[in-house]
């Protein structure tokens, strides 16, 4: 069967236990570089921009699967000249990621929580905007339906997802780039698998339909990403 026909179930190394903090550090720094050079952070900023309410009150933005916090830093950099009153929450199950984020995101007004996103103690604060970037492809379709429902129920304004398109050019390009330039065994192994675990537009439509979500948009973005936006208002 064509391996691009359906989502791969092959596990990624970063989903396994026992990875050292030093290996995580190299991995997270490289992922930040990849997101910066290939436009991933720009897509995240667009998601925030399209959901921001007109009223300039304090806005809480939460990221699930926040990794090292680089997406929240990208939003913060964009907001330096915009002056929106933004507050950030980063949630990740991995203790090494949260430790890295705490150290490298000190300039943010951010709270980093080490927890499964479903059990995170948000202190009865519903974030205005919740998002994920390169997080959804780690989950099965059944898990994603539950996640989409959770995102809708727990976001006041709405949520967005920034994740990979499953495409042969994306697979071969990232495989070549990481072989040539990556110093992280995690990135070299997982980046091509991530593409194979990615999505097609029709699959997102089915997942959203199964979640009972009707008010959404799906935008294709370079380089081989989808930006899914759900507005609750």
HELIX and SHEET records of a PDB file:
HELIX    1   1 UNK A   13  UNK A   15  5                                   3    
HELIX    2   2 UNK A   21  UNK A   37  1                                  17    
HELIX    3   3 UNK A   40  UNK A   51  1                                  12    
HELIX    4   4 UNK A   70  UNK A   79  1                                  10    
HELIX    5   5 UNK A   95  UNK A  104  1                                  10    
HELIX    6   6 UNK A  117  UNK A  119  5                                   3    
HELIX    7   7 UNK A  136  UNK A  138  5                                   3    
HELIX    8   8 UNK A  141  UNK A  154  1                                  14    
HELIX    9   9 UNK A  168  UNK A  181  1                                  14    
HELIX   10  10 UNK A  185  UNK A  196  1                                  12    
HELIX   11  11 UNK A  201  UNK A  210  1                                  10    
SHEET    1   A 7 UNK A 110  UNK A 114  0                                        
SHEET    2   A 7 UNK A  86  UNK A  92  1                                        
SHEET    3   A 7 UNK A  59  UNK A  64  1                                        
SHEET    4   A 7 UNK A 129  UNK A 133  1                                        
SHEET    5   A 7 UNK A 158  UNK A 164  1                                        
SHEET    6   A 7 UNK A 225  UNK A 231 -1                                        
SHEET    7   A 7 UNK A 216  UNK A 221 -1                                        
END                                                                             
